[in-house]
Amino acid sequence: MALYCIGDLQGCDNALERLLDLIGFCASRDTVYLLGDLVNRGPDSAAVLRRCVAGDGALRCLLGNHDLHLLATAYGVRSPSRRDTLADVLEAPDREALLDWLCQQPLVRQHTLGQDSLLMVHAGVLPSWSLQDTLALAEEVHTVLRGPGLLPFLQQMYGNTPDHWSDTLTGADRLRVIVNALTRLRFCSPEGVMDFSSADSADAAPSGMLPWFDVPGRRTEGTLVAFGHWSTLGWLERPDLLGLDTGCVWGGCLSAVRFGATLAERELLQVHCEQAQKPG
């Protein structure tokens, strides 16, 4: 059995197929984690979702901001943006089945290999959250996504405030901070105040801000965290950090990491991708 993580797909099903061929993926043997943003901007969002549904169990997904945007659009909460490529899902004969499957996917996944844990998120983890905090808070959102409160949640999901975590938060504010951290976060202050003004590379942080993973004293430091969402960051590898959004939809690569007997044993595998959209 082999264990893999794959970065943002954004509707690039052909690239996913070629990468799965490259790694020699076998559904009865291997486990692949997809780090969110399964859909949008690329040409084949419906095909990606159908592949994930068919491979459920071997292809294990989590939600990114574009996946939540699809749900909000499908339920009439958001209008499609000029750059969206979601029509093949919204007009699909199996639309309801695809959307229902998407609602069943979590915002965070954990995989244990030996004595070590791999924490997987789409975007980031606030510095005050431990591994167990992150899992528990993500489950709060997952419970709402799977239940009768889905539509009210989607209606109140958007916004940049509150911009920091507090254990006293309740209701929509609490869920919004959790979603923003796990699906949108790039930069925050040393105190955990989130900034959503910049999608630049890590060395171009807004004043007073740091990449979330560089905040001193981050409580998930020492746990391997794999994430996507940040194409201008590109491939990033540290002992306890893997950044896997390498700009597939922008004409970069789709990237996978294959783990060995331990989480420290890693191999990067990539396929080059046709540009589906231009950045900017």
C-alpha positions, 0 to 999 in steps of 0.5 A: 500500500502506498500513501499520497497527497495531491494538491489543488485540481481545480477541475483539471481531470486530465492532469489528475488522470495522468498523475494517477497513471504516473504514480501507478495508482491502484484503488485496491492498494493505495490511498490518495488524499486530495487537498481541496479545490477539486473544482472550478477554473479548469475545464472538467469539474464534473469529471473530477467529482465523478472520479472522486465519487467512483474512487471514494475510499481510495481517493479521499477528499477535503473541501477548499474554498472553491468547493464551498463556492460551488455549493453556495452557487448551487444553492443560490447564495452566490452568483457565478463569477466571470471566471467560474467554470462550474456549469458542467456540474450545475447543469449535470443530470447527476448534479444532486448526487455530486453536490450531496457527495461534496457535502459529505466531505470534511474540511480536515483529514488526519492520517496516522503512519506509525507514531506520526500524524499527517494533518491535511487542510486546504489552506492553513491552521491558526497558530493557537490551534493544536492538532486536536483543536483543528480536528474538532473545529473542522468537525463542527463545520462538517456536521452543519454541511451534512445536516439541515442547517446547510442553507443558513450556513452557506448564507452566512459563510462569507465575510472577513470578520471576525478576523481572529479566533476566540473560544467565546465565538458562537453561531455564524461567527464561529463557523466563519472563522473556522472556514476562513482559516481552513480554506482561505488563510495565507497570512496572519499576525503573530497574534493570529489575526488573519489577512485576506488582502494578499495572495502573493508569495510568502516573501511578500507578506503584508506589513505585520503579517507572516505566512501562517506556518511561520508564526512563532509558537504555532501549536501544530509545529512538529506535526506534519501539515500538508496543504494547498491553496497557495499557488504563488508559494508553489512547492514547499517542503520542510520537515513538518510542512508540505505545500502542494499547490503548484498552479495546475490550472495556471499552466504549472504542475499537478503535484503528488507526494508519495510517502514511504515507510515513514512520513519523513520518507517522501518523493515528489511526482509531478505532471505538467499541465496545460494552462486553463486560465491566466493568473490575475 
